[in-house]
Amino acid sequence: MNYTWDLSPLYDGFDTDAFRADLSAIDAVIAEVNAFSAEEAGTDANAFLHRYIDLYEQVNTLATKLICYTQLRSAANTADMEAASMMGNLMMKLSATAAADTVL
């Protein structure tokens, strides 16, 4: 049997506006996480914690969608070098939060 997957509920391709927008959005949120980790918690620990959770929720939501699309595309065609390259790119982006994770 030959099945095809419709990945359009996620994205229509790596070169679409939607994919590029989410890729830019995750870069912005990762930069915000890293900047936030350099801040002092101050006296309002509750606000600090809520902001931390909000940022990581944003990173996780975007990363899940981007990675799921990329992995599904790769699973459908293991010779898809564009998907393999994008997966490496996404993993590198996410590893940029490692230093912030140790501080927070």
SERO-260062 format. One record per residue: x, y, z of N, C-alpha, C in turn; residue in one letter. Coordinates in Angstrom, 1 decimal. Layout:
<recs>
> X,Y,Z,X,Y,Z,X,Y,Z,A
...
</recs>
This chain:
<recs>
> 0.8,-1.2,0.0,0.0,0.0,0.0,0.9,1.2,0.0,M
> 0.4,2.2,-0.6,1.1,3.5,-0.7,0.3,4.6,0.0,N
> 0.8,5.0,1.1,0.1,6.1,1.9,0.9,7.4,1.8,Y
> 0.2,8.4,1.7,0.8,9.8,1.8,0.3,10.5,3.0,T
> 1.1,11.3,3.5,0.7,12.1,4.7,0.4,13.5,4.3,W
> -0.6,14.1,4.8,-0.9,15.5,4.6,-0.4,16.2,5.8,D
> 0.7,16.9,5.6,1.3,17.7,6.7,0.9,19.1,6.6,L
> 0.0,19.5,5.8,-0.5,20.9,5.6,-1.1,21.4,6.9,S
> -1.7,20.6,7.8,-2.1,21.3,9.1,-1.0,21.9,9.9,P
> 0.2,21.4,9.6,1.4,21.9,10.3,2.0,23.0,9.4,L
> 2.5,22.6,8.3,3.1,23.6,7.3,3.0,23.0,5.9,Y
> 3.1,23.8,4.9,3.1,23.3,3.5,4.5,23.2,2.9,D
> 5.5,23.5,3.7,6.9,23.4,3.3,7.8,24.3,4.1,G
> 9.1,24.0,4.0,10.1,24.8,4.7,10.2,26.3,4.2,F
> 9.8,26.5,2.9,9.9,27.8,2.3,8.7,28.6,2.4,D
> 7.7,28.2,3.2,6.5,28.9,3.3,6.6,30.1,4.4,T
> 5.7,31.0,4.2,5.7,32.1,5.2,5.4,31.6,6.6,D
> 4.5,30.7,6.8,4.2,30.2,8.1,5.4,29.5,8.8,A
> 6.1,28.7,8.0,7.3,28.0,8.6,8.4,29.0,9.0,F
> 8.6,29.9,8.0,9.7,31.0,8.3,9.3,31.9,9.5,R
> 8.0,32.2,9.6,7.5,33.0,10.7,7.8,32.3,12.0,A
> 7.4,31.0,12.1,7.6,30.2,13.4,9.1,30.1,13.6,D
> 9.9,29.9,12.6,11.4,29.8,12.8,11.9,31.1,13.4,L
> 11.5,32.2,12.9,11.9,33.5,13.4,11.4,33.7,14.8,S
> 10.1,33.3,15.1,9.5,33.4,16.4,10.3,32.6,17.4,A
> 10.7,31.4,17.1,11.5,30.6,18.0,12.8,31.3,18.3,I
> 13.5,31.9,17.3,14.7,32.6,17.5,14.5,33.7,18.5,D
> 13.4,34.5,18.3,13.1,35.6,19.2,12.9,35.1,20.7,A
> 12.1,34.1,20.8,11.8,33.6,22.2,13.1,33.0,22.8,V
> 13.9,32.3,22.1,15.2,31.8,22.6,16.1,33.0,23.1,I
> 16.1,34.0,22.3,16.9,35.2,22.7,16.3,35.8,24.0,A
> 15.0,35.8,24.1,14.3,36.3,25.3,14.6,35.5,26.5,E
> 14.6,34.1,26.3,15.0,33.2,27.4,16.4,33.5,27.9,V
> 17.3,33.6,26.9,18.7,33.9,27.3,18.9,35.2,28.0,N
> 18.2,36.2,27.5,18.3,37.5,28.2,17.6,37.5,29.6,A
> 16.5,36.8,29.7,15.8,36.6,30.9,16.6,35.9,32.0,F
> 17.4,34.9,31.5,18.2,34.2,32.5,19.3,35.0,33.1,S
> 19.7,36.1,32.4,20.7,37.0,32.9,20.1,38.0,34.0,A
> 18.8,38.1,34.0,18.2,39.1,34.9,18.2,38.5,36.4,E
> 18.1,39.4,37.3,17.9,39.0,38.7,16.4,38.7,38.9,E
> 16.2,37.8,39.8,14.8,37.4,40.1,14.2,38.6,40.9,A
> 14.9,39.4,41.5,14.3,40.5,42.3,13.5,40.0,43.5,G
> 12.7,40.9,43.9,11.9,40.6,45.1,10.6,39.8,44.7,T
> 10.2,39.9,43.5,8.9,39.3,43.1,9.1,37.9,42.5,D
> 9.4,36.9,43.3,9.7,35.6,42.8,8.5,35.0,42.0,A
> 7.3,35.3,42.4,6.1,34.8,41.7,6.1,35.3,40.3,N
> 6.3,36.6,40.0,6.3,37.1,38.7,7.5,36.5,37.9,A
> 8.6,36.3,38.5,9.8,35.8,37.8,9.4,34.3,37.4,F
> 8.9,33.6,38.2,8.5,32.2,37.9,7.5,32.1,36.8,L
> 6.5,33.0,36.9,5.4,33.0,35.8,6.1,33.4,34.4,H
> 7.0,34.3,34.4,7.6,34.7,33.2,8.5,33.6,32.6,R
> 9.2,32.9,33.5,10.0,31.7,33.1,9.1,30.7,32.5,Y
> 8.0,30.3,33.1,7.1,29.3,32.6,6.5,29.7,31.2,I
> 6.1,31.0,31.1,5.6,31.5,29.9,6.6,31.4,28.7,D
> 7.8,31.8,29.0,8.8,31.7,27.9,9.1,30.3,27.5,L
> 9.2,29.4,28.4,9.4,28.0,28.1,8.2,27.3,27.4,Y
> 7.1,27.8,27.8,5.9,27.3,27.1,5.9,27.7,25.6,E
> 6.3,29.0,25.4,6.4,29.5,24.0,7.4,28.7,23.2,Q
> 8.6,28.4,23.8,9.7,27.7,23.1,9.1,26.3,22.8,V
> 8.5,25.6,23.8,8.1,24.3,23.6,7.0,24.1,22.5,N
> 6.0,25.1,22.5,5.0,25.1,21.5,5.5,25.2,20.1,T
> 6.4,26.2,19.9,7.0,26.4,18.6,7.9,25.2,18.2,L
> 8.7,24.8,19.1,9.6,23.7,18.8,8.9,22.4,18.5,A
> 7.8,22.1,19.2,7.0,20.9,18.9,6.5,20.9,17.5,T
> 5.9,22.1,17.1,5.3,22.1,15.8,6.4,22.0,14.7,K
> 7.5,22.8,14.9,8.6,22.8,13.9,9.2,21.4,13.8,L
> 9.5,20.8,14.9,10.2,19.5,14.9,9.3,18.4,14.4,I
> 8.0,18.4,14.8,7.1,17.4,14.3,7.0,17.4,12.8,C
> 6.8,18.6,12.2,6.8,18.7,10.8,8.1,18.2,10.1,Y
> 9.2,18.6,10.7,10.5,18.2,10.1,10.7,16.7,10.2,T
> 10.4,16.1,11.4,10.5,14.6,11.6,9.6,13.8,10.7,Q
> 8.4,14.3,10.6,7.4,13.6,9.7,7.8,13.6,8.3,L
> 8.3,14.8,7.8,8.8,14.9,6.5,10.0,13.9,6.2,R
> 10.9,13.9,7.2,12.0,13.0,7.1,11.6,11.5,7.1,S
> 10.6,11.2,8.0,10.2,9.8,8.0,9.5,9.4,6.7,A
> 8.9,10.3,6.1,8.2,10.0,4.8,9.2,9.8,3.7,A
> 10.4,10.4,3.8,11.4,10.3,2.8,12.8,10.5,3.5,N
> 13.4,9.4,3.8,14.7,9.4,4.6,15.8,10.0,3.8,T
> 15.6,10.2,2.5,16.6,10.9,1.6,16.4,12.4,1.5,A
> 15.5,12.9,2.3,15.1,14.3,2.2,16.2,15.1,3.0,D
> 17.2,15.5,2.3,18.4,16.2,2.9,17.9,17.6,3.5,M
> 16.9,18.2,2.9,16.4,19.5,3.4,15.9,19.3,4.8,E
> 15.1,18.2,5.0,14.6,17.9,6.3,15.7,17.6,7.3,A
> 16.7,16.8,6.9,17.8,16.4,7.8,18.5,17.7,8.2,A
> 18.8,18.6,7.3,19.5,19.8,7.6,18.7,20.7,8.6,S
> 17.4,20.8,8.3,16.5,21.6,9.2,16.5,21.0,10.6,M
> 16.5,19.7,10.7,16.4,19.1,12.0,17.7,19.4,12.8,M
> 18.8,19.4,12.1,20.1,19.8,12.8,20.0,21.3,13.2,G
> 19.5,22.1,12.3,19.3,23.5,12.6,18.4,23.7,13.8,N
> 17.3,23.0,13.9,16.4,23.2,15.0,17.1,22.7,16.3,L
> 17.8,21.6,16.3,18.5,21.1,17.5,19.5,22.1,18.0,M
> 20.2,22.7,17.0,21.2,23.7,17.4,20.5,24.9,18.1,M
> 19.4,25.4,17.5,18.7,26.5,18.1,18.3,26.2,19.5,K
> 17.7,25.0,19.7,17.2,24.6,21.1,18.4,24.4,22.1,L
> 19.5,24.0,21.6,20.7,23.9,22.5,21.2,25.2,23.0,S
> 20.7,26.3,22.3,21.1,27.6,22.7,20.5,28.0,24.0,A
> 19.5,27.3,24.5,18.9,27.6,25.8,19.6,26.8,27.0,T
> 20.6,26.0,26.7,21.2,25.1,27.7,21.8,26.0,28.8,A
> 22.5,27.1,28.5,23.1,27.9,29.5,22.0,28.5,30.4,A
> 21.0,29.0,29.7,19.9,29.6,30.5,19.2,28.6,31.4,A
> 19.1,27.4,31.0,18.5,26.3,31.8,19.3,26.1,33.1,D
> 20.6,26.2,33.0,21.4,25.9,34.2,21.2,27.1,35.2,T
> 21.0,28.3,34.7,20.8,29.5,35.6,19.4,29.5,36.2,V
> 18.4,29.2,35.4,17.1,29.2,35.9,16.7,28.0,36.6,L
</recs>
